[in-house]
């Protein structure tokens, strides 16, 4: 059995690939818990988390600049 390796840093740098990876991860994680999640629900969750992280990072930068 051969192992296929991926450059995770390259995936995380690419916003489209990062979104695909994390949306699929959300769906898989929820499925392991027995929760059915649609792609639309997972994408909405990803958007909320991404927006929250962006807002927190922006607020941190503004505080440091003052």
The first five atom37 places (N, CA, C, CB, O) and aatype in JSON, in Angstrom:
{
  "aatype": [20, 20, 20, 20, 20, 20, 20, 20, 20, 20, 20, 20, 20, 20, 20, 20, 20, 20, 20, 20, 20, 20, 20, 20, 20, 20, 20, 20, 20, 20, 20, 20, 20, 20, 20, 20, 20, 20, 20, 20, 20, 20, 20, 20, 20, 20, 20, 20, 20, 20, 20, 20, 20, 20, 20, 20, 20, 20, 20, 20, 20, 20, 20, 20, 20, 20],
  "atom_mask": [
    [1, 1, 1, 1, 1],
    [1, 1, 1, 1, 1],
    [1, 1, 1, 1, 1],
    [1, 1, 1, 1, 1],
    [1, 1, 1, 1, 1],
    [1, 1, 1, 1, 1],
    [1, 1, 1, 1, 1],
    [1, 1, 1, 1, 1],
    [1, 1, 1, 1, 1],
    [1, 1, 1, 1, 1],
    [1, 1, 1, 1, 1],
    [1, 1, 1, 1, 1],
    [1, 1, 1, 1, 1],
    [1, 1, 1, 1, 1],
    [1, 1, 1, 1, 1],
    [1, 1, 1, 1, 1],
    [1, 1, 1, 1, 1],
    [1, 1, 1, 1, 1],
    [1, 1, 1, 1, 1],
    [1, 1, 1, 1, 1],
    [1, 1, 1, 1, 1],
    [1, 1, 1, 1, 1],
    [1, 1, 1, 1, 1],
    [1, 1, 1, 1, 1],
    [1, 1, 1, 1, 1],
    [1, 1, 1, 1, 1],
    [1, 1, 1, 1, 1],
    [1, 1, 1, 1, 1],
    [1, 1, 1, 1, 1],
    [1, 1, 1, 1, 1],
    [1, 1, 1, 1, 1],
    [1, 1, 1, 1, 1],
    [1, 1, 1, 1, 1],
    [1, 1, 1, 1, 1],
    [1, 1, 1, 1, 1],
    [1, 1, 1, 1, 1],
    [1, 1, 1, 1, 1],
    [1, 1, 1, 1, 1],
    [1, 1, 1, 1, 1],
    [1, 1, 1, 1, 1],
    [1, 1, 1, 1, 1],
    [1, 1, 1, 1, 1],
    [1, 1, 1, 1, 1],
    [1, 1, 1, 1, 1],
    [1, 1, 1, 1, 1],
    [1, 1, 1, 1, 1],
    [1, 1, 1, 1, 1],
    [1, 1, 1, 1, 1],
    [1, 1, 1, 1, 1],
    [1, 1, 1, 1, 1],
    [1, 1, 1, 1, 1],
    [1, 1, 1, 1, 1],
    [1, 1, 1, 1, 1],
    [1, 1, 1, 1, 1],
    [1, 1, 1, 1, 1],
    [1, 1, 1, 1, 1],
    [1, 1, 1, 1, 1],
    [1, 1, 1, 1, 1],
    [1, 1, 1, 1, 1],
    [1, 1, 1, 1, 1],
    [1, 1, 1, 1, 1],
    [1, 1, 1, 1, 1],
    [1, 1, 1, 1, 1],
    [1, 1, 1, 1, 1],
    [1, 1, 1, 1, 1],
    [1, 1, 1, 1, 1]
  ],
  "atom_positions": [
    [[0.85, -1.18, 0.0], [0.0, 0.0, 0.0], [0.89, 1.23, 0.0], [-0.96, 0.0, 1.22], [1.75, 1.38, 0.86]],
    [[0.68, 2.11, -0.95], [1.47, 3.33, -1.0], [0.73, 4.46, -0.29], [1.79, 3.72, -2.46], [-0.5, 4.49, -0.25]],
    [[1.51, 5.38, 0.26], [0.95, 6.51, 0.96], [1.1, 7.75, 0.09], [1.64, 6.71, 2.34], [2.2, 8.06, -0.38]],
    [[0.01, 8.45, -0.11], [0.06, 9.68, -0.9], [0.2, 10.85, 0.07], [-1.22, 9.84, -1.79], [-0.59, 10.98, 1.01]],
    [[1.19, 11.68, -0.16], [1.42, 12.82, 0.71], [0.93, 14.1, 0.06], [2.91, 12.94, 1.06], [0.97, 14.26, -1.16]],
    [[0.45, 15.01, 0.9], [-0.03, 16.29, 0.43], [0.74, 17.39, 1.14], [-1.55, 16.44, 0.67], [1.15, 17.24, 2.29]],
    [[0.93, 18.5, 0.46], [1.56, 19.67, 1.05], [0.45, 20.47, 1.74], [2.32, 20.54, -0.03], [-0.21, 21.29, 1.11]],
    [[0.25, 20.22, 3.04], [-0.85, 20.84, 3.77], [-0.71, 22.35, 3.8], [-0.93, 20.29, 5.18], [-1.71, 23.06, 3.78]],
    [[0.52, 22.85, 3.86], [0.71, 24.31, 3.88], [0.22, 24.94, 2.58], [2.19, 24.66, 4.1], [-0.39, 26.01, 2.6]],
    [[0.48, 24.28, 1.46], [0.01, 24.79, 0.17], [-1.52, 24.77, 0.11], [0.6, 23.95, -1.0], [-2.13, 25.7, -0.42]],
    [[-2.12, 23.73, 0.65], [-3.58, 23.64, 0.68], [-4.16, 24.76, 1.54], [-4.04, 22.26, 1.21], [-5.14, 25.4, 1.15]],
    [[-3.58, 24.99, 2.7], [-4.1, 26.02, 3.6], [-3.85, 27.44, 3.08], [-3.47, 25.86, 4.97], [-4.58, 28.36, 3.45]],
    [[-2.85, 27.63, 2.24], [-2.6, 28.94, 1.64], [-3.61, 29.28, 0.55], [-1.19, 29.0, 1.07], [-3.91, 30.45, 0.32]],
    [[-4.14, 28.27, -0.1], [-5.1, 28.46, -1.19], [-6.52, 28.52, -0.58], [-5.0, 27.3, -2.25], [-7.0, 27.52, -0.04]],
    [[-7.19, 29.68, -0.68], [-8.5, 29.82, -0.03], [-9.55, 28.83, -0.53], [-9.01, 31.21, -0.24], [-10.39, 28.38, 0.25]],
    [[-9.52, 28.47, -1.81], [-10.52, 27.53, -2.35], [-10.25, 26.13, -1.8], [-10.48, 27.53, -3.9], [-11.18, 25.45, -1.37]],
    [[-9.0, 25.7, -1.83], [-8.65, 24.37, -1.32], [-8.88, 24.29, 0.18], [-7.19, 24.03, -1.65], [-9.36, 23.27, 0.69]],
    [[-8.53, 25.38, 0.91], [-8.74, 25.4, 2.36], [-10.22, 25.26, 2.68], [-8.19, 26.71, 2.98], [-10.6, 24.5, 3.57]],
    [[-11.06, 25.99, 1.95], [-12.51, 25.93, 2.18], [-13.03, 24.51, 1.92], [-13.25, 26.94, 1.27], [-13.81, 23.98, 2.71]],
    [[-12.6, 23.92, 0.82], [-13.04, 22.56, 0.49], [-12.62, 21.57, 1.57], [-12.45, 22.13, -0.87], [-13.43, 20.74, 2.01]],
    [[-11.38, 21.65, 1.99], [-10.88, 20.76, 3.04], [-11.67, 20.91, 4.33], [-9.4, 21.03, 3.31], [-12.1, 19.91, 4.92]],
    [[-11.87, 22.14, 4.76], [-12.53, 22.36, 6.05], [-14.03, 22.08, 5.99], [-12.31, 23.78, 6.5], [-14.59, 21.58, 6.97]],
    [[-14.68, 22.37, 4.88], [-16.1, 22.03, 4.75], [-16.27, 20.51, 4.8], [-16.69, 22.61, 3.42], [-17.17, 20.0, 5.48]],
    [[-15.42, 19.79, 4.08], [-15.5, 18.32, 4.12], [-15.18, 17.8, 5.52], [-14.53, 17.71, 3.1], [-15.77, 16.81, 5.96]],
    [[-14.27, 18.45, 6.22], [-13.93, 18.04, 7.6], [-15.11, 18.26, 8.54], [-12.7, 18.81, 8.1], [-15.37, 17.44, 9.41]],
    [[-15.81, 19.37, 8.36], [-17.0, 19.64, 9.18], [-18.04, 18.56, 8.96], [-17.59, 21.03, 8.85], [-18.61, 18.03, 9.92]],
    [[-18.29, 18.22, 7.71], [-19.28, 17.19, 7.38], [-18.87, 15.84, 7.99], [-19.46, 17.06, 5.85], [-19.7, 15.14, 8.57]],
    [[-17.6, 15.48, 7.85], [-17.12, 14.19, 8.37], [-17.18, 14.15, 9.89], [-15.68, 13.93, 7.91], [-17.57, 13.13, 10.47]],
    [[-16.8, 15.24, 10.54], [-16.82, 15.29, 12.0], [-18.25, 15.16, 12.52], [-16.19, 16.6, 12.51], [-18.49, 14.42, 13.47]],
    [[-19.17, 15.86, 11.91], [-20.56, 15.77, 12.32], [-21.11, 14.35, 12.08], [-21.41, 16.8, 11.56], [-21.86, 13.83, 12.9]],
    [[-20.73, 13.74, 10.96], [-21.19, 12.38, 10.65], [-20.71, 11.38, 11.69], [-20.72, 11.96, 9.26], [-21.44, 10.46, 12.06]],
    [[-19.48, 11.56, 12.17], [-18.97, 10.66, 13.22], [-19.8, 10.75, 14.48], [-17.51, 11.0, 13.54], [-19.9, 9.78, 15.23]],
    [[-20.41, 11.91, 14.71], [-21.27, 12.09, 15.88], [-22.72, 11.72, 15.6], [-21.18, 13.52, 16.37], [-23.58, 11.87, 16.47]],
    [[-22.98, 11.25, 14.38], [-24.34, 10.84, 14.03], [-25.23, 11.99, 13.59], [-24.97, 10.15, 15.18], [-26.45, 11.87, 13.58]],
    [[-24.61, 13.12, 13.24], [-25.37, 14.31, 12.83], [-25.25, 14.45, 11.31], [-24.85, 15.59, 13.55], [-24.15, 14.52, 10.77]],
    [[-26.39, 14.51, 10.65], [-26.4, 14.71, 9.21], [-26.27, 16.2, 8.93], [-27.68, 14.12, 8.56], [-27.08, 17.0, 9.4]],
    [[-25.27, 16.56, 8.15], [-25.0, 17.97, 7.84], [-24.93, 18.12, 6.32], [-23.68, 18.46, 8.51], [-24.21, 17.39, 5.65]],
    [[-25.69, 19.07, 5.79], [-25.64, 19.32, 4.35], [-24.4, 20.16, 4.04], [-26.93, 20.03, 3.86], [-23.82, 20.79, 4.91]],
    [[-24.04, 20.15, 2.78], [-22.91, 20.99, 2.35], [-23.2, 22.46, 2.64], [-22.63, 20.79, 0.82], [-22.3, 23.2, 3.06]],
    [[-24.43, 22.89, 2.43], [-24.8, 24.28, 2.69], [-24.62, 24.64, 4.16], [-26.25, 24.55, 2.25], [-24.13, 25.72, 4.49]],
    [[-25.02, 23.73, 5.06], [-24.85, 23.97, 6.5], [-23.37, 24.04, 6.86], [-25.54, 22.87, 7.31], [-22.96, 24.91, 7.64]],
    [[-22.57, 23.15, 6.31], [-21.15, 23.13, 6.59], [-20.47, 24.4, 6.06], [-20.5, 21.88, 5.98], [-19.6, 24.97, 6.71]],
    [[-20.88, 24.83, 4.87], [-20.31, 26.06, 4.3], [-20.69, 27.28, 5.14], [-20.78, 26.25, 2.86], [-19.87, 28.17, 5.34]],
    [[-21.93, 27.31, 5.63], [-22.35, 28.42, 6.49], [-21.55, 28.43, 7.8], [-23.88, 28.32, 6.79], [-21.16, 29.49, 8.28]],
    [[-21.31, 27.26, 8.36], [-20.51, 27.16, 9.58], [-19.08, 27.62, 9.32], [-20.51, 25.72, 10.11], [-18.5, 28.33, 10.13]],
    [[-18.53, 27.2, 8.19], [-17.17, 27.62, 7.82], [-17.11, 29.14, 7.68], [-16.71, 26.94, 6.51], [-16.18, 29.78, 8.18]],
    [[-18.1, 29.72, 7.02], [-18.14, 31.17, 6.83], [-18.21, 31.91, 8.16], [-19.33, 31.56, 5.95], [-17.52, 32.92, 8.35]],
    [[-19.04, 31.41, 9.1], [-19.15, 32.05, 10.41], [-17.83, 32.02, 11.16], [-20.24, 31.37, 11.24], [-17.39, 33.02, 11.72]],
    [[-17.2, 30.86, 11.17], [-15.92, 30.72, 11.87], [-14.85, 31.58, 11.21], [-15.48, 29.25, 11.92], [-14.08, 32.26, 11.89]],
    [[-14.79, 31.54, 9.9], [-13.8, 32.31, 9.16], [-13.98, 33.82, 9.42], [-13.89, 32.01, 7.65], [-13.01, 34.53, 9.63]],
    [[-15.22, 34.28, 9.4], [-15.51, 35.69, 9.64], [-15.15, 36.07, 11.08], [-17.0, 35.99, 9.37], [-14.59, 37.14, 11.31]],
    [[-15.46, 35.21, 12.04], [-15.15, 35.48, 13.44], [-13.64, 35.56, 13.65], [-15.75, 34.4, 14.34], [-13.15, 36.44, 14.35]],
    [[-12.9, 34.64, 13.03], [-11.44, 34.65, 13.15], [-10.86, 35.9, 12.51], [-10.84, 33.4, 12.51], [-9.94, 36.51, 13.05]],
    [[-11.4, 36.28, 11.36], [-10.93, 37.49, 10.68], [-11.2, 38.71, 11.54], [-11.6, 37.64, 9.31], [-10.32, 39.57, 11.68]],
    [[-12.4, 38.81, 12.12], [-12.75, 39.95, 12.96], [-11.85, 40.02, 14.19], [-14.22, 39.88, 13.39], [-11.41, 41.11, 14.58]],
    [[-11.57, 38.88, 14.8], [-10.71, 38.85, 15.98], [-9.27, 39.26, 15.62], [-10.71, 37.45, 16.61], [-8.63, 40.01, 16.36]],
    [[-8.79, 38.78, 14.5], [-7.44, 39.13, 14.06], [-7.36, 40.62, 13.75], [-7.03, 38.3, 12.83], [-6.38, 41.28, 14.1]],
    [[-8.38, 41.16, 13.1], [-8.41, 42.57, 12.76], [-8.44, 43.42, 14.04], [-9.64, 42.9, 11.86], [-7.71, 44.41, 14.14]],
    [[-9.26, 43.05, 15.0], [-9.34, 43.78, 16.27], [-8.0, 43.75, 16.99], [-10.45, 43.19, 17.17], [-7.58, 44.75, 17.58]],
    [[-7.33, 42.61, 16.95], [-6.02, 42.49, 17.6], [-5.01, 43.42, 16.94], [-5.52, 41.04, 17.54], [-4.23, 44.08, 17.63]],
    [[-5.02, 43.49, 15.62], [-4.1, 44.38, 14.9], [-4.37, 45.83, 15.21], [-4.19, 44.14, 13.39], [-3.44, 46.62, 15.37]],
    [[-5.65, 46.22, 15.31], [-6.01, 47.6, 15.6], [-5.53, 47.97, 16.99], [-7.54, 47.8, 15.49], [-4.99, 49.05, 17.19]],
    [[-5.72, 47.08, 17.97], [-5.25, 47.35, 19.35], [-3.75, 47.5, 19.41], [-5.69, 46.23, 20.29], [-3.23, 48.36, 20.12]],
    [[-3.04, 46.66, 18.65], [-1.57, 46.74, 18.67], [-1.08, 48.03, 18.02], [-0.96, 45.53, 17.96], [-0.02, 48.55, 18.38]],
    [[-1.83, 48.55, 17.05], [-1.42, 49.75, 16.33], [-1.64, 51.01, 17.17], [-2.19, 49.87, 15.01], [-1.02, 52.04, 16.9]],
    [[-2.48, 50.94, 18.17], [-2.79, 52.13, 18.99], [-1.71, 52.43, 19.99], [-4.1, 51.94, 19.71], [-1.82, 53.39, 20.75]]
  ]
}
